[in-house]
């Protein structure tokens, strides 16, 4: 196997939870509020329920080949040529999912904190950190996630608690003002980003020491991560309202500026920034790691680490090319990404599952 390390089902679930929160904690609320207005919280519930069906397909497909990752059993199901094409489709999906947060966190730092630093420098430093983590391997990444996970949730919910005095329940009214269609559009958007990205964890399933427990962690990690985004989005609406949330690029960050407890505890946006850096780190490092695994499998390599440096080098310019600015990023995620993501993460696994059943795969070896 390309990865010799093993992780527990608990570590798998923690990684999945941080991964789901990842980029979405900053970018999902404004996108969903743009589509569904004050009903964005309903869109998240619908999208989260739909994602459970996706995970049923993923667990069924992964359960048929418990010792193989997606890139490996795609060749068994579809044959060598079409199997590699399927792996290339998965590679494109996960690599774009790597470049997007690389640009996102770098653009945030360049505009909000390090305005005189070229964005290419920030991307380069981020890539170096991510590449070093990938070289250390899956076990090291998962152990770090266990340490940071409880602190991330603790500080996030402390910020939300401090915002309670600023919340206005009337911001959620009227419910379904424009009918059900905006809510459905929002749920499709939330399903395509960030929930379809849990498809990438099919590459990690064989490295869990207990696959049956990993399936439960698949559901639990996604639900917890999705629930966190739901709470954050509701907080955005309750504190800022629809109009202010739509007028901000980073409403989750900006709402923390409204914290004022006794004129003593104020402006906790730095906490939100740190939380985003942590979740974004795991989102990016897992995507980068899976990118190297898939490419190593396609190329027939026995080790993924030699690919870390070249992928890291080409990622620096490509991150800026893929997403040149904020308006383009919103257009890309709202109009292009949903159809593309659902094709790779829904239609492709369904097709592979159907073919595997028709071909009675995996073949059962007869005992003498």
LINVEN-V289627 format. One record per residue. N is the residue number from 1. RES is the residue in one letter. SS is DSSP state (2 for helix, 1 for strand, 0 for the rest). NEAR is the number of other C-alpha atoms within 8 Angstrom. D_LAST is the distance of its C-alpha to the last C-alpha in Angstrom with 1 decimal. Layout:
N;RES;SS;NEAR;D_LAST, N;RES;SS;NEAR;D_LAST
This chain:
1;X;0;4;28.1, 2;X;0;9;31.8, 3;X;0;9;32.8, 4;X;0;6;31.6, 5;X;0;8;33.5, 6;X;0;9;32.4, 7;X;1;12;34.6, 8;X;0;10;34.6, 9;X;2;13;34.6, 10;X;2;8;38.3, 11;X;2;12;39.2, 12;X;2;14;37.4, 13;X;2;13;39.6, 14;X;2;13;42.7, 15;X;2;12;42.2, 16;X;2;14;41.7, 17;X;2;13;44.8, 18;X;2;14;47.0, 19;X;2;13;45.6, 20;X;2;17;46.5, 21;X;2;13;50.0, 22;X;0;14;50.4, 23;X;0;14;52.5, 24;X;2;12;53.0, 25;X;2;12;55.3, 26;X;2;12;58.1, 27;X;2;9;57.3, 28;X;2;14;55.9, 29;X;2;16;58.9, 30;X;2;14;61.5, 31;X;2;10;59.1, 32;X;2;14;58.4, 33;X;2;14;62.0, 34;X;2;8;63.1, 35;X;2;11;60.9, 36;X;2;13;61.2, 37;X;2;10;64.3, 38;X;2;14;64.5, 39;X;2;12;61.4, 40;X;2;16;59.1, 41;X;2;10;57.7, 42;X;2;9;56.6, 43;X;2;17;54.9, 44;X;2;13;52.8, 45;X;2;10;51.6, 46;X;2;10;50.6, 47;X;2;12;48.9, 48;X;2;13;47.0, 49;X;2;8;45.7, 50;X;2;9;44.6, 51;X;2;11;42.8, 52;X;2;9;40.6, 53;X;2;8;39.1, 54;X;2;10;38.4, 55;X;2;11;36.6, 56;X;2;8;34.4, 57;X;2;11;33.4, 58;X;2;11;32.9, 59;X;2;9;30.8, 60;X;2;9;28.6, 61;X;2;11;28.1, 62;X;2;13;27.7, 63;X;2;8;25.3, 64;X;2;8;22.8, 65;X;0;10;22.8, 66;X;0;10;23.6, 67;X;0;6;23.2, 68;X;0;9;25.2, 69;X;0;14;28.9, 70;X;2;10;30.6, 71;X;2;14;31.3, 72;X;2;9;27.7, 73;X;2;11;26.0, 74;X;2;14;28.9, 75;X;2;13;27.8, 76;X;2;9;24.2, 77;X;2;12;25.8, 78;X;2;11;28.9, 79;X;0;9;28.0, 80;X;2;8;29.6, 81;X;2;8;33.2, 82;X;2;9;33.5, 83;X;2;15;31.4, 84;X;2;12;34.0, 85;X;2;8;36.8, 86;X;2;11;35.4, 87;X;2;13;35.3, 88;X;2;10;38.9, 89;X;2;9;40.0, 90;X;2;11;38.7, 91;X;2;11;40.4, 92;X;2;8;43.7, 93;X;2;10;43.6, 94;X;2;14;42.9, 95;X;2;11;45.3, 96;X;2;8;48.1, 97;X;2;11;47.3, 98;X;2;13;47.9, 99;X;2;12;51.2, 100;X;2;11;52.8, 101;X;2;12;53.0, 102;X;2;13;54.0, 103;X;2;12;57.0, 104;X;2;8;57.6, 105;X;2;10;58.0, 106;X;2;12;60.0, 107;X;2;9;62.3, 108;X;2;9;62.9, 109;X;2;11;63.9, 110;X;2;14;66.0, 111;X;2;8;68.0, 112;X;2;7;68.2, 113;X;0;7;68.2, 114;X;0;8;68.4, 115;X;0;9;70.6, 116;X;0;5;71.9, 117;X;0;8;68.5, 118;X;0;8;66.9, 119;X;2;9;63.7, 120;X;2;9;62.0, 121;X;2;8;62.6, 122;X;2;12;61.1, 123;X;2;13;58.0, 124;X;2;9;57.6, 125;X;2;8;57.9, 126;X;2;10;55.4, 127;X;2;12;52.9, 128;X;2;9;53.3, 129;X;2;8;52.5, 130;X;2;12;49.5, 131;X;2;13;48.1, 132;X;2;8;48.6, 133;X;2;11;46.6, 134;X;2;14;43.7, 135;X;2;8;43.6, 136;X;2;8;43.3, 137;X;0;10;40.1, 138;X;2;11;38.6, 139;X;2;9;38.7, 140;X;2;9;42.4, 141;X;2;11;43.2, 142;X;2;13;41.5, 143;X;2;9;43.3, 144;X;2;8;46.6, 145;X;2;13;45.9, 146;X;2;10;45.5, 147;X;2;8;48.8, 148;X;2;9;50.7, 149;X;2;10;49.2, 150;X;2;8;51.2, 151;X;2;8;54.4, 152;X;2;10;54.1, 153;X;2;8;53.9, 154;X;2;8;56.6, 155;X;2;10;59.2, 156;X;2;11;58.4, 157;X;2;8;59.1, 158;X;2;8;62.1, 159;X;2;12;63.5, 160;X;2;10;62.8, 161;X;2;7;64.6, 162;X;2;10;67.6, 163;X;0;12;67.8, 164;X;2;7;68.1, 165;X;2;5;72.0, 166;X;2;9;71.8, 167;X;0;9;69.6, 168;X;0;7;71.1, 169;X;2;7;69.2, 170;X;2;6;71.4, 171;X;2;10;69.6, 172;X;2;10;66.7, 173;X;0;7;69.0, 174;X;0;6;69.1, 175;X;0;7;65.5, 176;X;0;8;64.1, 177;X;0;5;67.6, 178;X;0;6;66.4, 179;X;0;7;63.7, 180;X;0;7;59.9, 181;X;2;7;59.5, 182;X;2;11;60.3, 183;X;2;15;57.9, 184;X;2;10;55.1, 185;X;2;11;55.9, 186;X;2;14;55.8, 187;X;2;14;52.5, 188;X;2;11;51.0, 189;X;2;11;52.5, 190;X;2;15;51.2, 191;X;2;13;47.7, 192;X;2;13;47.8, 193;X;0;12;49.3, 194;X;0;12;48.1, 195;X;2;13;45.2, 196;X;2;13;43.2, 197;X;2;12;43.0, 198;X;2;11;40.4, 199;X;2;9;38.0, 200;X;2;11;38.2, 201;X;2;8;36.4, 202;X;2;11;33.1, 203;X;2;11;33.3, 204;X;0;10;33.4, 205;X;2;12;30.7, 206;X;2;11;27.9, 207;X;2;11;30.4, 208;X;1;13;30.8, 209;X;0;9;29.1, 210;X;0;8;28.4, 211;X;2;12;27.7, 212;X;2;6;28.2, 213;X;2;8;31.6, 214;X;2;15;32.4, 215;X;2;9;32.3, 216;X;2;8;35.0, 217;X;2;12;36.9, 218;X;2;12;36.8, 219;X;2;10;38.8, 220;X;2;9;41.0, 221;X;2;14;42.0, 222;X;2;13;43.0, 223;X;2;10;44.9, 224;X;2;9;46.8, 225;X;2;14;47.6, 226;X;2;13;48.7, 227;X;2;8;50.8, 228;X;2;9;52.6, 229;X;2;13;53.5, 230;X;2;11;54.7, 231;X;2;8;57.0, 232;X;2;12;58.3, 233;X;2;12;59.1, 234;X;2;10;60.9, 235;X;2;10;62.8, 236;X;2;14;63.9, 237;X;2;13;65.2, 238;X;2;14;66.9, 239;X;2;11;68.6, 240;X;2;11;69.4, 241;X;2;11;69.4, 242;X;2;11;68.2, 243;X;2;7;71.1, 244;X;2;8;71.0, 245;X;2;13;67.2, 246;X;2;11;67.4, 247;X;0;6;70.1, 248;X;0;9;68.0, 249;X;0;6;65.3, 250;X;0;9;63.9, 251;X;2;14;64.9, 252;X;2;12;62.6, 253;X;2;11;64.3, 254;X;2;10;67.8, 255;X;2;12;67.5, 256;X;2;13;67.2, 257;X;2;10;70.6, 258;X;2;10;72.1, 259;X;0;13;71.2, 260;X;1;10;74.5, 261;X;1;8;74.7, 262;X;0;5;78.2, 263;X;0;6;79.1, 264;X;0;6;77.1, 265;X;1;9;73.5, 266;X;1;10;73.4, 267;X;0;10;71.3, 268;X;0;11;67.8, 269;X;2;11;66.4, 270;X;2;7;65.4, 271;X;2;10;62.9, 272;X;2;13;61.4, 273;X;2;9;61.3, 274;X;2;8;59.4, 275;X;2;11;56.9, 276;X;2;12;56.4, 277;X;2;9;56.0, 278;X;2;11;53.3, 279;X;2;13;51.3, 280;X;2;13;51.9, 281;X;2;10;50.7, 282;X;2;13;47.3, 283;X;2;15;47.1, 284;X;2;13;48.0, 285;X;2;13;46.0, 286;X;2;9;42.7, 287;X;2;13;43.4, 288;X;2;14;44.3, 289;X;2;9;41.1, 290;X;2;12;38.9, 291;X;2;11;40.9, 292;X;2;13;40.0, 293;X;2;11;36.3, 294;X;2;13;36.1, 295;X;2;10;38.2, 296;X;2;14;36.2, 297;X;2;12;33.0, 298;X;2;11;34.8, 299;X;2;6;36.2, 300;X;0;6;33.0, 301;X;0;8;34.5, 302;X;0;8;32.7, 303;X;0;8;35.6, 304;X;0;13;37.8, 305;X;0;8;40.9, 306;X;2;7;42.5, 307;X;2;9;42.9, 308;X;2;12;44.9, 309;X;2;8;48.2, 310;X;2;8;48.4, 311;X;2;9;47.4, 312;X;2;11;49.9, 313;X;2;7;52.6, 314;X;2;8;52.3, 315;X;2;10;52.0, 316;X;2;12;55.7, 317;X;2;8;57.4, 318;X;2;9;54.8, 319;X;2;13;55.3, 320;X;2;10;58.9, 321;X;2;7;58.3, 322;X;2;8;55.8, 323;X;0;11;58.1, 324;X;0;8;61.7, 325;X;0;6;63.4, 326;X;2;7;63.2, 327;X;2;6;64.2, 328;X;2;9;61.6, 329;X;2;10;58.9, 330;X;2;9;59.8, 331;X;2;9;59.8, 332;X;2;9;56.4, 333;X;2;10;54.7, 334;X;2;10;56.4, 335;X;2;8;56.3, 336;X;2;9;53.6, 337;X;2;10;51.0, 338;X;2;13;50.0, 339;X;2;8;48.9, 340;X;2;8;47.2, 341;X;2;12;45.4, 342;X;2;11;44.2, 343;X;2;9;42.9, 344;X;2;12;40.7, 345;X;2;11;39.7, 346;X;2;10;39.4, 347;X;2;9;38.9, 348;X;2;10;36.5, 349;X;2;12;34.0, 350;X;2;9;34.3, 351;X;2;8;33.7, 352;X;2;12;30.6, 353;X;2;11;29.3, 354;X;2;8;29.9, 355;X;2;10;28.2, 356;X;2;11;25.1, 357;X;2;8;24.9, 358;X;2;7;25.7, 359;X;0;7;23.0, 360;X;0;7;20.4, 361;X;0;10;20.3, 362;X;0;7;18.6, 363;X;0;5;15.5, 364;X;0;5;12.5, 365;X;0;4;9.4, 366;X;0;4;6.4, 367;X;0;3;3.8, 368;X;0;2;0.0
